[in-house]
Amino acid sequence: MTGFQVQAVDLSINYGNTVAVDRIGFTLEPGKIHGLLGRNGSGKTTLLSVLAGLRRPTTGRVLVDGVDPFENARVMAGTCLIRESGDLIATDRVGRVLDFAAALRPDWDADFAAQLIARFGLSLDKKASALSRGQRSALGVVLGLAARSPLTMLDEVYLGMDAPTRYAFYDELLADYVEHPRTIILSSHLIDEIERLFEGVLVLHEGRVLVNDDADAMRGRGASVTGPADVVDQFVATLIVDGVRALGAQRLGSTKQVSIFGDVDSDTRLQARALGLEIGSMPLQDLFVHLTDSGREILR
Amino acid sequence: MRNGTLDGGFDGREPIYVQIADRIRHEVLSGTLKEDDQVMSTTQYATTYRINPATAAKAFAQLVDEGVLFKKRGIGMFVSPNARALLADEGRERFFADVVEPMIAEARMLGIPLTEVANRIAEADITQADITPADRVAEGERR
């Protein structure tokens, strides 16, 4: 597998008295597309800026491709972080922004960049300051993808893009990833659209790691149990004994739906069906909302 | 082949790789995919339906395990020679539990006498009696 492995070991990042990242540890496998999910203020952007070597951890450390990325020329040359702001110089024209990236990025593919510029309908002569929010985001995507960096991090990069542009972004990202596998981290608090692109999912909540898992495994772990309230309650109680967590409940008349998180095997599913209960899977977005709503209890 | 919507026709009820595997099984059963036909690569699947290639690969791995698909190294995935018969056998086994039993339960709930249901099935059997199974598949495709 090509791409950098990413590790955090007992990592904390403080801003003054504010603890943004609180003693976390995780490993992201190289060559995969990872979703970095969390609500606003959960520590996503702070974590990314440390991985990109823009700042140092307060305590603990991060390892990118096995080494501390801070002021490491080899790792920095292979690391690309595109932030929501775009980090563009306002007076530069788009063409010059690309030339600058080409000079900095050892694996820069100018043809691919030109193809993306055309796909997103960007003009090389336009000044960065004259771009709309969505166009700035699109330019960020061009810079992030054409760099072909072994560690590519896109932080909320699709903000302001309209739907056709976002779909074009997903298509280009996947097609290029298949041709040139690398470690890609996509941070997001809007999950519905983008979650199918993930192979791994890292969920941050209040500076802690809530989930670090294979995306399909995580999808399989969230479920809803629906049926007559008393039957649902009894059934869920037996699941809780087996280590499944109940995340939330809704009631409509005598029908109750409980959202659960945990491994539910096929025997248990059959048992539920025999009791007249319906077990449905839960979209990752819903699971994320439930988990980060009740995150403190889960962490305990 | 590409759908206008992002989800590419998959809904949220089951993991995507389960849905992909189901779709391919269905295409084999209905004859859309014939024995020894090459199926789309994981790459094509991933880019067509905007899903992670590893997710698509899981579906293919499952179908290889079941004997529905087989891999030709360096070329791609193909439909196994006996895939349709295999799936039809399995489908027949599950048919009563998956389709008939729930139908009976539903009919009871709605107060439809089972004799009426049985009559309807008998009628369908008469009108379809002179059509061969292959024609039925072809008819299914036209719909």
Interface residues (C-beta under 8 A of the other chain):
Chain A: K32 I33 Y167 Y170 D171 L174 A175 Y177 V178 E193 R196 L197 F198 E199 A215 D216 R219 G220 G280 S281 M282 P283
Chain B: L6 D7 G12 R13 E14 P15 I16 Y17 T43 A46 T47 Y49 R50 I51 N52 P53 A54 T55 K58
